[in-house]
Amino acid sequence: MEKQLATTLFESLASGVRLDVFRLLVKNAPDGLVAGEIAVLLALPSTNLSFHLKALTQSGLLSVTQEGRYQRYRANLVIMQELIAYLTAECCAGNPDQCFDTELTADCCKS
């Protein structure tokens, strides 16, 4: 992943509402949710939600498919995994497999 794409993704998630939407869709992967379900579950007005869904879709974090008169949104799990890999690629001196072992992480990341 390139730095510019990572920056774009982080900018898109910098809104609390968008972060909530993305996390909800990750939780409901792979099926996703229609916009109305997202609005109800997060107690958001549909006009406000529409703005956030558009931003997340434009960044590539969400995909959208038309289902009759509804739009179903799904989290892009591949790009999420790529972003996590980008963040951890240099962990523990380039050994990211050690980053998730709490003992080793504590040892390698001591100040």
Biopython code that builds the backbone (N, CA, C, O; Angstrom):
import numpy as np
from Bio.PDB.StructureBuilder import StructureBuilder

atoms = [
    (1, "MET", "N", (0.852, -1.174, 0.000)),
    (1, "MET", "CA", (0.000, 0.000, 0.000)),
    (1, "MET", "C", (0.893, 1.230, 0.000)),
    (1, "MET", "O", (1.921, 1.274, 0.676)),
    (2, "GLU", "N", (0.485, 2.215, -0.762)),
    (2, "GLU", "CA", (1.231, 3.460, -0.807)),
    (2, "GLU", "C", (0.778, 4.394, 0.305)),
    (2, "GLU", "O", (-0.361, 4.337, 0.769)),
    (3, "LYS", "N", (1.697, 5.252, 0.718)),
    (3, "LYS", "CA", (1.428, 6.196, 1.803)),
    (3, "LYS", "C", (0.208, 7.069, 1.509)),
    (3, "LYS", "O", (-0.587, 7.332, 2.410)),
    (4, "GLN", "N", (0.048, 7.522, 0.264)),
    (4, "GLN", "CA", (-1.081, 8.390, -0.090)),
    (4, "GLN", "C", (-2.420, 7.686, 0.119)),
    (4, "GLN", "O", (-3.370, 8.289, 0.619)),
    (5, "LEU", "N", (-2.494, 6.412, -0.265)),
    (5, "LEU", "CA", (-3.736, 5.656, -0.055)),
    (5, "LEU", "C", (-4.003, 5.473, 1.439)),
    (5, "LEU", "O", (-5.138, 5.631, 1.889)),
    (6, "ALA", "N", (-2.975, 5.144, 2.203)),
    (6, "ALA", "CA", (-3.144, 4.991, 3.650)),
    (6, "ALA", "C", (-3.645, 6.292, 4.261)),
    (6, "ALA", "O", (-4.530, 6.273, 5.118)),
    (7, "THR", "N", (-3.098, 7.406, 3.836)),
    (7, "THR", "CA", (-3.525, 8.711, 4.340)),
    (7, "THR", "C", (-4.993, 8.961, 4.001)),
    (7, "THR", "O", (-5.755, 9.429, 4.847)),
    (8, "THR", "N", (-5.387, 8.654, 2.784)),
    (8, "THR", "CA", (-6.785, 8.821, 2.363)),
    (8, "THR", "C", (-7.724, 7.972, 3.221)),
    (8, "THR", "O", (-8.790, 8.436, 3.626)),
    (9, "LEU", "N", (-7.328, 6.741, 3.493)),
    (9, "LEU", "CA", (-8.161, 5.851, 4.298)),
    (9, "LEU", "C", (-8.288, 6.373, 5.728)),
    (9, "LEU", "O", (-9.375, 6.360, 6.306)),
    (10, "PHE", "N", (-7.190, 6.823, 6.284)),
    (10, "PHE", "CA", (-7.242, 7.371, 7.647)),
    (10, "PHE", "C", (-8.073, 8.641, 7.702)),
    (10, "PHE", "O", (-8.809, 8.858, 8.665)),
    (11, "GLU", "N", (-7.966, 9.477, 6.690)),
    (11, "GLU", "CA", (-8.786, 10.698, 6.653)),
    (11, "GLU", "C", (-10.266, 10.339, 6.610)),
    (11, "GLU", "O", (-11.091, 10.996, 7.244)),
    (12, "SER", "N", (-10.593, 9.304, 5.866)),
    (12, "SER", "CA", (-11.986, 8.882, 5.762)),
    (12, "SER", "C", (-12.506, 8.344, 7.091)),
    (12, "SER", "O", (-13.678, 8.530, 7.418)),
    (13, "LEU", "N", (-11.654, 7.686, 7.851)),
    (13, "LEU", "CA", (-12.061, 7.116, 9.135)),
    (13, "LEU", "C", (-11.936, 8.104, 10.293)),
    (13, "LEU", "O", (-12.274, 7.768, 11.428)),
    (14, "ALA", "N", (-11.457, 9.314, 10.022)),
    (14, "ALA", "CA", (-11.221, 10.301, 11.080)),
    (14, "ALA", "C", (-12.507, 10.862, 11.678)),
    (14, "ALA", "O", (-12.456, 11.556, 12.694)),
    (15, "SER", "N", (-13.630, 10.583, 11.085)),
    (15, "SER", "CA", (-14.929, 10.994, 11.624)),
    (15, "SER", "C", (-15.458, 9.887, 12.525)),
    (15, "SER", "O", (-15.418, 8.713, 12.158)),
    (16, "GLY", "N", (-15.950, 10.254, 13.691)),
    (16, "GLY", "CA", (-16.511, 9.261, 14.597)),
    (16, "GLY", "C", (-17.674, 8.499, 13.983)),
    (16, "GLY", "O", (-17.816, 7.296, 14.202)),
    (17, "VAL", "N", (-18.508, 9.197, 13.213)),
    (17, "VAL", "CA", (-19.653, 8.545, 12.563)),
    (17, "VAL", "C", (-19.154, 7.535, 11.534)),
    (17, "VAL", "O", (-19.650, 6.410, 11.480)),
    (18, "ARG", "N", (-18.188, 7.923, 10.728)),
    (18, "ARG", "CA", (-17.682, 7.008, 9.695)),
    (18, "ARG", "C", (-16.989, 5.806, 10.313)),
    (18, "ARG", "O", (-17.102, 4.688, 9.810)),
    (19, "LEU", "N", (-16.277, 6.038, 11.399)),
    (19, "LEU", "CA", (-15.632, 4.922, 12.085)),
    (19, "LEU", "C", (-16.688, 3.957, 12.625)),
    (19, "LEU", "O", (-16.525, 2.741, 12.526)),
    (20, "ASP", "N", (-17.757, 4.488, 13.189)),
    (20, "ASP", "CA", (-18.860, 3.637, 13.671)),
    (20, "ASP", "C", (-19.494, 2.846, 12.532)),
    (20, "ASP", "O", (-19.771, 1.656, 12.677)),
    (21, "VAL", "N", (-19.721, 3.506, 11.402)),
    (21, "VAL", "CA", (-20.313, 2.839, 10.238)),
    (21, "VAL", "C", (-19.400, 1.723, 9.758)),
    (21, "VAL", "O", (-19.857, 0.606, 9.512)),
    (22, "PHE", "N", (-18.120, 2.018, 9.623)),
    (22, "PHE", "CA", (-17.181, 1.007, 9.124)),
    (22, "PHE", "C", (-17.110, -0.186, 10.075)),
    (22, "PHE", "O", (-17.143, -1.334, 9.631)),
    (23, "ARG", "N", (-17.015, 0.073, 11.352)),
    (23, "ARG", "CA", (-16.945, -1.019, 12.332)),
    (23, "ARG", "C", (-18.221, -1.858, 12.315)),
    (23, "ARG", "O", (-18.160, -3.082, 12.431)),
    (24, "LEU", "N", (-19.372, -1.207, 12.171)),
    (24, "LEU", "CA", (-20.644, -1.931, 12.084)),
    (24, "LEU", "C", (-20.662, -2.842, 10.861)),
    (24, "LEU", "O", (-21.126, -3.980, 10.933)),
    (25, "LEU", "N", (-20.156, -2.337, 9.741)),
    (25, "LEU", "CA", (-20.151, -3.144, 8.521)),
    (25, "LEU", "C", (-19.113, -4.263, 8.588)),
    (25, "LEU", "O", (-19.324, -5.330, 8.011)),
    (26, "VAL", "N", (-18.013, -4.040, 9.273)),
    (26, "VAL", "CA", (-17.042, -5.123, 9.493)),
    (26, "VAL", "C", (-17.702, -6.215, 10.323)),
    (26, "VAL", "O", (-17.545, -7.403, 10.042)),
    (27, "LYS", "N", (-18.434, -5.806, 11.339)),
    (27, "LYS", "CA", (-19.142, -6.763, 12.203)),
    (27, "LYS", "C", (-20.166, -7.562, 11.408)),
    (27, "LYS", "O", (-20.403, -8.732, 11.706)),
    (28, "ASN", "N", (-20.770, -6.947, 10.409)),
    (28, "ASN", "CA", (-21.810, -7.595, 9.608)),
    (28, "ASN", "C", (-21.289, -8.135, 8.277)),
    (28, "ASN", "O", (-22.071, -8.397, 7.363)),
    (29, "ALA", "N", (-19.983, -8.298, 8.170)),
    (29, "ALA", "CA", (-19.398, -8.861, 6.956)),
    (29, "ALA", "C", (-19.668, -10.359, 6.923)),
    (29, "ALA", "O", (-19.759, -10.969, 7.988)),
    (30, "PRO", "N", (-19.796, -10.964, 5.792)),
    (30, "PRO", "CA", (-19.664, -10.373, 4.469)),
    (30, "PRO", "C", (-20.972, -9.841, 3.884)),
    (30, "PRO", "O", (-20.975, -9.239, 2.810)),
    (31, "ASP", "N", (-22.072, -10.060, 4.583)),
    (31, "ASP", "CA", (-23.378, -9.699, 4.021)),
    (31, "ASP", "C", (-23.599, -8.199, 3.900)),
    (31, "ASP", "O", (-24.276, -7.752, 2.974)),
    (32, "GLY", "N", (-23.043, -7.413, 4.817)),
    (32, "GLY", "CA", (-23.267, -5.979, 4.805)),
    (32, "GLY", "C", (-24.672, -5.638, 5.276)),
    (32, "GLY", "O", (-25.412, -6.496, 5.758)),
    (33, "LEU", "N", (-25.019, -4.375, 5.126)),
    (33, "LEU", "CA", (-26.326, -3.876, 5.542)),
    (33, "LEU", "C", (-26.828, -2.866, 4.525)),
    (33, "LEU", "O", (-26.037, -2.223, 3.835)),
    (34, "VAL", "N", (-28.142, -2.731, 4.433)),
    (34, "VAL", "CA", (-28.689, -1.665, 3.600)),
    (34, "VAL", "C", (-28.646, -0.378, 4.411)),
    (34, "VAL", "O", (-28.590, -0.404, 5.640)),
    (35, "ALA", "N", (-28.672, 0.734, 3.714)),
    (35, "ALA", "CA", (-28.507, 2.038, 4.351)),
    (35, "ALA", "C", (-29.507, 2.258, 5.487)),
    (35, "ALA", "O", (-29.140, 2.791, 6.534)),
    (36, "GLY", "N", (-30.749, 1.859, 5.295)),
    (36, "GLY", "CA", (-31.758, 2.039, 6.329)),
    (36, "GLY", "C", (-31.432, 1.277, 7.605)),
    (36, "GLY", "O", (-31.676, 1.771, 8.706)),
    (37, "GLU", "N", (-30.884, 0.084, 7.461)),
    (37, "GLU", "CA", (-30.493, -0.699, 8.634)),
    (37, "GLU", "C", (-29.358, -0.014, 9.386)),
    (37, "GLU", "O", (-29.351, 0.019, 10.617)),
    (38, "ILE", "N", (-28.404, 0.531, 8.644)),
    (38, "ILE", "CA", (-27.283, 1.238, 9.271)),
    (38, "ILE", "C", (-27.809, 2.439, 10.045)),
    (38, "ILE", "O", (-27.407, 2.675, 11.185)),
    (39, "ALA", "N", (-28.706, 3.192, 9.427)),
    (39, "ALA", "CA", (-29.272, 4.383, 10.070)),
    (39, "ALA", "C", (-29.973, 4.018, 11.373)),
    (39, "ALA", "O", (-29.800, 4.702, 12.382)),
    (40, "VAL", "N", (-30.761, 2.949, 11.358)),
    (40, "VAL", "CA", (-31.490, 2.527, 12.556)),
    (40, "VAL", "C", (-30.517, 2.060, 13.645)),
    (40, "VAL", "O", (-30.625, 2.469, 14.801)),
    (41, "LEU", "N", (-29.573, 1.205, 13.265)),
    (41, "LEU", "CA", (-28.651, 0.641, 14.248)),
    (41, "LEU", "C", (-27.754, 1.700, 14.896)),
    (41, "LEU", "O", (-27.366, 1.565, 16.057)),
    (42, "LEU", "N", (-27.428, 2.752, 14.143)),
    (42, "LEU", "CA", (-26.569, 3.805, 14.680)),
    (42, "LEU", "C", (-27.349, 5.051, 15.089)),
    (42, "LEU", "O", (-26.765, 6.047, 15.516)),
    (43, "ALA", "N", (-28.672, 4.988, 14.953)),
    (43, "ALA", "CA", (-29.543, 6.122, 15.317)),
    (43, "ALA", "C", (-29.105, 7.412, 14.626)),
    (43, "ALA", "O", (-28.911, 8.447, 15.264)),
    (44, "LEU", "N", (-28.956, 7.318, 13.305)),
    (44, "LEU", "CA", (-28.529, 8.463, 12.498)),
    (44, "LEU", "C", (-29.622, 8.862, 11.523)),
    (44, "LEU", "O", (-30.315, 7.997, 10.986)),
    (45, "PRO", "N", (-29.787, 10.159, 11.284)),
    (45, "PRO", "CA", (-30.711, 10.583, 10.229)),
    (45, "PRO", "C", (-30.154, 10.137, 8.872)),
    (45, "PRO", "O", (-28.946, 10.199, 8.646)),
    (46, "SER", "N", (-31.024, 9.695, 7.982)),
    (46, "SER", "CA", (-30.567, 9.159, 6.697)),
    (46, "SER", "C", (-29.810, 10.190, 5.868)),
    (46, "SER", "O", (-28.897, 9.825, 5.127)),
    (47, "THR", "N", (-30.163, 11.462, 5.973)),
    (47, "THR", "CA", (-29.432, 12.481, 5.203)),
    (47, "THR", "C", (-28.007, 12.613, 5.704)),
    (47, "THR", "O", (-27.086, 12.778, 4.904)),
    (48, "ASN", "N", (-27.810, 12.544, 7.004)),
    (48, "ASN", "CA", (-26.466, 12.601, 7.574)),
    (48, "ASN", "C", (-25.681, 11.356, 7.186)),
    (48, "ASN", "O", (-24.511, 11.448, 6.815)),
    (49, "LEU", "N", (-26.315, 10.200, 7.270)),
    (49, "LEU", "CA", (-25.657, 8.946, 6.946)),
    (49, "LEU", "C", (-25.226, 8.903, 5.485)),
    (49, "LEU", "O", (-24.140, 8.417, 5.172)),
    (50, "SER", "N", (-26.052, 9.396, 4.613)),
    (50, "SER", "CA", (-25.755, 9.392, 3.179)),
    (50, "SER", "C", (-24.420, 10.072, 2.879)),
    (50, "SER", "O", (-23.627, 9.572, 2.080)),
    (51, "PHE", "N", (-24.181, 11.197, 3.514)),
    (51, "PHE", "CA", (-22.923, 11.930, 3.346)),
    (51, "PHE", "C", (-21.734, 11.058, 3.753)),
    (51, "PHE", "O", (-20.730, 11.008, 3.044)),
    (52, "HIS", "N", (-21.846, 10.383, 4.877)),
    (52, "HIS", "CA", (-20.748, 9.555, 5.386)),
    (52, "HIS", "C", (-20.546, 8.295, 4.546)),
    (52, "HIS", "O", (-19.411, 7.881, 4.310)),
    (53, "LEU", "N", (-21.638, 7.690, 4.099)),
    (53, "LEU", "CA", (-21.520, 6.508, 3.244)),
    (53, "LEU", "C", (-20.826, 6.852, 1.931)),
    (53, "LEU", "O", (-20.018, 6.073, 1.426)),
    (54, "LYS", "N", (-21.143, 8.012, 1.388)),
    (54, "LYS", "CA", (-20.509, 8.450, 0.145)),
    (54, "LYS", "C", (-19.006, 8.618, 0.343)),
    (54, "LYS", "O", (-18.220, 8.185, -0.499)),
    (55, "ALA", "N", (-18.599, 9.239, 1.439)),
    (55, "ALA", "CA", (-17.173, 9.444, 1.710)),
    (55, "ALA", "C", (-16.442, 8.113, 1.876)),
    (55, "ALA", "O", (-15.341, 7.940, 1.354)),
    (56, "LEU", "N", (-17.043, 7.180, 2.595)),
    (56, "LEU", "CA", (-16.417, 5.870, 2.803)),
    (56, "LEU", "C", (-16.335, 5.075, 1.501)),
    (56, "LEU", "O", (-15.359, 4.366, 1.258)),
    (57, "THR", "N", (-17.358, 5.200, 0.676)),
    (57, "THR", "CA", (-17.365, 4.503, -0.615)),
    (57, "THR", "C", (-16.314, 5.092, -1.542)),
    (57, "THR", "O", (-15.596, 4.348, -2.212)),
    (58, "GLN", "N", (-16.212, 6.409, -1.591)),
    (58, "GLN", "CA", (-15.228, 7.064, -2.457)),
    (58, "GLN", "C", (-13.798, 6.718, -2.053)),
    (58, "GLN", "O", (-12.914, 6.634, -2.906)),
    (59, "SER", "N", (-13.571, 6.519, -0.764)),
    (59, "SER", "CA", (-12.219, 6.175, -0.313)),
    (59, "SER", "C", (-11.868, 4.724, -0.623)),
    (59, "SER", "O", (-10.693, 4.356, -0.617)),
    (60, "GLY", "N", (-12.873, 3.902, -0.891)),
    (60, "GLY", "CA", (-12.638, 2.492, -1.166)),
    (60, "GLY", "C", (-12.856, 1.592, 0.037)),
    (60, "GLY", "O", (-12.714, 0.373, -0.068)),
    (61, "LEU", "N", (-13.201, 2.178, 1.184)),
    (61, "LEU", "CA", (-13.421, 1.370, 2.379)),
    (61, "LEU", "C", (-14.730, 0.594, 2.332)),
    (61, "LEU", "O", (-14.871, -0.428, 3.003)),
    (62, "LEU", "N", (-15.686, 1.070, 1.545)),
    (62, "LEU", "CA", (-16.965, 0.383, 1.379)),
    (62, "LEU", "C", (-17.230, 0.112, -0.087)),
    (62, "LEU", "O", (-16.756, 0.833, -0.965)),
    (63, "SER", "N", (-17.994, -0.937, -0.337)),
    (63, "SER", "CA", (-18.550, -1.155, -1.666)),
    (63, "SER", "C", (-20.062, -1.070, -1.522)),
    (63, "SER", "O", (-20.609, -1.284, -0.440)),
    (64, "VAL", "N", (-20.717, -0.760, -2.607)),
    (64, "VAL", "CA", (-22.169, -0.626, -2.571)),
    (64, "VAL", "C", (-22.759, -1.337, -3.783)),
    (64, "VAL", "O", (-22.240, -1.233, -4.895)),
    (65, "THR", "N", (-23.851, -2.060, -3.552)),
    (65, "THR", "CA", (-24.567, -2.716, -4.647)),
    (65, "THR", "C", (-26.045, -2.357, -4.533)),
    (65, "THR", "O", (-26.598, -2.230, -3.441)),
    (66, "GLN", "N", (-26.651, -2.203, -5.681)),
    (66, "GLN", "CA", (-28.074, -1.871, -5.748)),
    (66, "GLN", "C", (-28.879, -3.152, -5.612)),
    (66, "GLN", "O", (-28.613, -4.133, -6.306)),
    (67, "GLU", "N", (-29.863, -3.148, -4.718)),
    (67, "GLU", "CA", (-30.779, -4.281, -4.544)),
    (67, "GLU", "C", (-32.194, -3.729, -4.630)),
    (67, "GLU", "O", (-32.780, -3.328, -3.625)),
    (68, "GLY", "N", (-32.726, -3.714, -5.828)),
    (68, "GLY", "CA", (-34.040, -3.105, -6.018)),
    (68, "GLY", "C", (-33.939, -1.615, -5.729)),
    (68, "GLY", "O", (-33.163, -0.901, -6.363)),
    (69, "ARG", "N", (-34.725, -1.156, -4.773)),
    (69, "ARG", "CA", (-34.655, 0.271, -4.439)),
    (69, "ARG", "C", (-33.722, 0.560, -3.271)),
    (69, "ARG", "O", (-33.624, 1.700, -2.818)),
    (70, "TYR", "N", (-33.032, -0.475, -2.779)),
    (70, "TYR", "CA", (-32.115, -0.322, -1.654)),
    (70, "TYR", "C", (-30.667, -0.415, -2.112)),
    (70, "TYR", "O", (-30.361, -0.992, -3.156)),
    (71, "GLN", "N", (-29.795, 0.162, -1.315)),
    (71, "GLN", "CA", (-28.361, 0.038, -1.564)),
    (71, "GLN", "C", (-27.743, -0.704, -0.387)),
    (71, "GLN", "O", (-27.908, -0.313, 0.769)),
    (72, "ARG", "N", (-27.025, -1.787, -0.701)),
    (72, "ARG", "CA", (-26.366, -2.586, 0.335)),
    (72, "ARG", "C", (-24.895, -2.191, 0.372)),
    (72, "ARG", "O", (-24.208, -2.163, -0.649)),
    (73, "TYR", "N", (-24.439, -1.889, 1.582)),
    (73, "TYR", "CA", (-23.052, -1.483, 1.798)),
    (73, "TYR", "C", (-22.297, -2.609, 2.484)),
    (73, "TYR", "O", (-22.810, -3.270, 3.387)),
    (74, "ARG", "N", (-21.066, -2.811, 2.030)),
    (74, "ARG", "CA", (-20.193, -3.841, 2.612)),
    (74, "ARG", "C", (-18.821, -3.234, 2.872)),
    (74, "ARG", "O", (-18.322, -2.427, 2.088)),
    (75, "ALA", "N", (-18.225, -3.637, 3.984)),
    (75, "ALA", "CA", (-16.857, -3.207, 4.282)),
    (75, "ALA", "C", (-15.903, -3.905, 3.326)),
    (75, "ALA", "O", (-16.063, -5.088, 3.026)),
    (76, "ASN", "N", (-14.915, -3.166, 2.852)),
    (76, "ASN", "CA", (-13.876, -3.735, 2.001)),
    (76, "ASN", "C", (-12.820, -4.329, 2.934)),
    (76, "ASN", "O", (-11.894, -3.643, 3.367)),
    (77, "LEU", "N", (-12.981, -5.611, 3.231)),
    (77, "LEU", "CA", (-12.095, -6.269, 4.181)),
    (77, "LEU", "C", (-10.680, -6.418, 3.650)),
    (77, "LEU", "O", (-9.725, -6.446, 4.427)),
    (78, "VAL", "N", (-10.537, -6.513, 2.347)),
    (78, "VAL", "CA", (-9.204, -6.638, 1.750)),
    (78, "VAL", "C", (-8.401, -5.366, 2.002)),
    (78, "VAL", "O", (-7.247, -5.432, 2.426)),
    (79, "ILE", "N", (-9.006, -4.215, 1.742)),
    (79, "ILE", "CA", (-8.274, -2.964, 1.953)),
    (79, "ILE", "C", (-8.023, -2.732, 3.440)),
    (79, "ILE", "O", (-7.006, -2.143, 3.807)),
    (80, "MET", "N", (-8.930, -3.183, 4.297)),
    (80, "MET", "CA", (-8.711, -3.078, 5.744)),
    (80, "MET", "C", (-7.487, -3.905, 6.141)),
    (80, "MET", "O", (-6.650, -3.439, 6.914)),
    (81, "GLN", "N", (-7.381, -5.112, 5.625)),
    (81, "GLN", "CA", (-6.235, -5.968, 5.932)),
    (81, "GLN", "C", (-4.940, -5.372, 5.369)),
    (81, "GLN", "O", (-3.889, -5.458, 6.003)),
    (82, "GLU", "N", (-5.020, -4.775, 4.186)),
    (82, "GLU", "CA", (-3.841, -4.128, 3.605)),
    (82, "GLU", "C", (-3.389, -2.942, 4.451)),
    (82, "GLU", "O", (-2.190, -2.714, 4.609)),
    (83, "LEU", "N", (-4.338, -2.190, 4.992)),
    (83, "LEU", "CA", (-4.006, -1.055, 5.847)),
    (83, "LEU", "C", (-3.346, -1.535, 7.143)),
    (83, "LEU", "O", (-2.376, -0.935, 7.605)),
    (84, "ILE", "N", (-3.861, -2.594, 7.716)),
    (84, "ILE", "CA", (-3.246, -3.162, 8.918)),
    (84, "ILE", "C", (-1.835, -3.654, 8.604)),
    (84, "ILE", "O", (-0.911, -3.435, 9.388)),
    (85, "ALA", "N", (-1.668, -4.313, 7.470)),
    (85, "ALA", "CA", (-0.341, -4.789, 7.066)),
    (85, "ALA", "C", (0.620, -3.622, 6.854)),
    (85, "ALA", "O", (1.793, -3.704, 7.219)),
    (86, "TYR", "N", (0.123, -2.537, 6.265)),
    (86, "TYR", "CA", (0.938, -1.336, 6.061)),
    (86, "TYR", "C", (1.414, -0.788, 7.405)),
    (86, "TYR", "O", (2.575, -0.403, 7.549)),
    (87, "LEU", "N", (0.519, -0.755, 8.380)),
    (87, "LEU", "CA", (0.862, -0.218, 9.699)),
    (87, "LEU", "C", (1.860, -1.095, 10.445)),
    (87, "LEU", "O", (2.681, -0.587, 11.209)),
    (88, "THR", "N", (1.796, -2.390, 10.233)),
    (88, "THR", "CA", (2.646, -3.305, 10.998)),
    (88, "THR", "C", (3.862, -3.807, 10.237)),
    (88, "THR", "O", (4.639, -4.586, 10.788)),
    (89, "ALA", "N", (4.055, -3.393, 9.005)),
    (89, "ALA", "CA", (5.142, -3.910, 8.172)),
    (89, "ALA", "C", (6.520, -3.706, 8.799)),
    (89, "ALA", "O", (7.406, -4.542, 8.621)),
    (90, "GLU", "N", (6.707, -2.627, 9.517)),
    (90, "GLU", "CA", (8.012, -2.342, 10.112)),
    (90, "GLU", "C", (8.054, -2.636, 11.605)),
    (90, "GLU", "O", (9.025, -2.299, 12.282)),
    (91, "CYS", "N", (7.019, -3.254, 12.110)),
    (91, "CYS", "CA", (6.936, -3.564, 13.537)),
    (91, "CYS", "C", (8.083, -4.471, 13.950)),
    (91, "CYS", "O", (8.464, -5.387, 13.220)),
    (92, "CYS", "N", (8.618, -4.208, 15.111)),
    (92, "CYS", "CA", (9.682, -5.045, 15.685)),
    (92, "CYS", "C", (10.817, -5.267, 14.680)),
    (92, "CYS", "O", (11.197, -6.398, 14.378)),
    (93, "ALA", "N", (11.337, -4.159, 14.182)),
    (93, "ALA", "CA", (12.484, -4.182, 13.256)),
    (93, "ALA", "C", (12.208, -5.005, 12.001)),
    (93, "ALA", "O", (13.076, -5.735, 11.523)),
    (94, "GLY", "N", (10.990, -4.880, 11.472)),
    (94, "GLY", "CA", (10.650, -5.565, 10.230)),
    (94, "GLY", "C", (10.215, -7.005, 10.419)),
    (94, "GLY", "O", (10.196, -7.770, 9.455)),
    (95, "ASN", "N", (9.870, -7.390, 11.623)),
    (95, "ASN", "CA", (9.395, -8.742, 11.917)),
    (95, "ASN", "C", (7.969, -8.666, 12.458)),
    (95, "ASN", "O", (7.743, -8.911, 13.643)),
    (96, "PRO", "N", (7.004, -8.326, 11.596)),
    (96, "PRO", "CA", (5.637, -8.107, 12.081)),
    (96, "PRO", "C", (5.000, -9.332, 12.720)),
    (96, "PRO", "O", (4.053, -9.194, 13.495)),
    (97, "ASP", "N", (5.494, -10.524, 12.415)),
    (97, "ASP", "CA", (4.927, -11.723, 13.039)),
    (97, "ASP", "C", (5.140, -11.706, 14.553)),
    (97, "ASP", "O", (4.415, -12.384, 15.282)),
    (98, "GLN", "N", (6.121, -10.943, 15.034)),
    (98, "GLN", "CA", (6.375, -10.839, 16.468)),
    (98, "GLN", "C", (5.482, -9.793, 17.140)),
    (98, "GLN", "O", (5.352, -9.791, 18.364)),
    (99, "CYS", "N", (4.880, -8.924, 16.369)),
    (99, "CYS", "CA", (4.122, -7.807, 16.939)),
    (99, "CYS", "C", (2.892, -8.233, 17.710)),
    (99, "CYS", "O", (2.412, -7.479, 18.557)),
    (100, "PHE", "N", (2.383, -9.379, 17.455)),
    (100, "PHE", "CA", (1.131, -9.773, 18.078)),
    (100, "PHE", "C", (1.320, -10.768, 19.203)),
    (100, "PHE", "O", (0.348, -11.278, 19.761)),
    (101, "ASP", "N", (2.565, -11.044, 19.536)),
    (101, "ASP", "CA", (2.887, -11.836, 20.708)),
    (101, "ASP", "C", (3.155, -10.818, 21.813)),
    (101, "ASP", "O", (4.150, -10.096, 21.756)),
    (102, "THR", "N", (2.290, -10.753, 22.810)),
    (102, "THR", "CA", (2.374, -9.675, 23.798)),
    (102, "THR", "C", (3.706, -9.653, 24.529)),
    (102, "THR", "O", (4.193, -8.568, 24.847)),
    (103, "GLU", "N", (4.303, -10.762, 24.804)),
    (103, "GLU", "CA", (5.608, -10.753, 25.483)),
    (103, "GLU", "C", (6.662, -10.122, 24.585)),
    (103, "GLU", "O", (7.407, -9.243, 25.018)),
    (104, "LEU", "N", (6.724, -10.569, 23.342)),
    (104, "LEU", "CA", (7.732, -10.040, 22.423)),
    (104, "LEU", "C", (7.467, -8.569, 22.111)),
    (104, "LEU", "O", (8.407, -7.780, 22.022)),
    (105, "THR", "N", (6.198, -8.191, 21.944)),
    (105, "THR", "CA", (5.862, -6.801, 21.650)),
    (105, "THR", "C", (6.310, -5.910, 22.797)),
    (105, "THR", "O", (6.869, -4.839, 22.564)),
    (106, "ALA", "N", (6.075, -6.334, 24.018)),
    (106, "ALA", "CA", (6.484, -5.544, 25.172)),
    (106, "ALA", "C", (7.999, -5.384, 25.201)),
    (106, "ALA", "O", (8.502, -4.313, 25.540)),
    (107, "ASP", "N", (8.745, -6.460, 24.843)),
    (107, "ASP", "CA", (10.194, -6.395, 24.849)),
    (107, "ASP", "C", (10.741, -5.523, 23.733)),
    (107, "ASP", "O", (11.667, -4.746, 23.963)),
    (108, "CYS", "N", (10.193, -5.631, 22.532)),
    (108, "CYS", "CA", (10.760, -4.903, 21.403)),
    (108, "CYS", "C", (10.351, -3.445, 21.390)),
    (108, "CYS", "O", (11.017, -2.628, 20.754)),
    (109, "CYS", "N", (9.289, -3.101, 22.066)),
    (109, "CYS", "CA", (8.773, -1.740, 21.998)),
    (109, "CYS", "C", (9.047, -0.925, 23.256)),
    (109, "CYS", "O", (8.471, 0.150, 23.423)),
    (110, "LYS", "N", (9.898, -1.404, 24.129)),
    (110, "LYS", "CA", (10.240, -0.655, 25.338)),
    (110, "LYS", "C", (11.024, 0.596, 24.950)),
    (110, "LYS", "O", (11.845, 0.565, 24.033)),
    (111, "SER", "N", (10.772, 1.659, 25.632)),
    (111, "SER", "CA", (11.509, 2.903, 25.350)),
    (111, "SER", "C", (12.804, 2.937, 26.099)),
    (111, "SER", "O", (13.558, 3.904, 25.987)),
]
sb = StructureBuilder()
sb.init_structure("model")
sb.init_model(0)
sb.init_chain("A")
sb.init_seg("    ")
for serial, (resi, resn, name, xyz) in enumerate(atoms, 1):
    if name == "N":
        sb.init_residue(resn, " ", resi, " ")
    sb.init_atom(name, np.array(xyz, "f"), 0.0, 1.0, " ", f" {name:<3s}", serial, name[0])
structure = sb.get_structure()
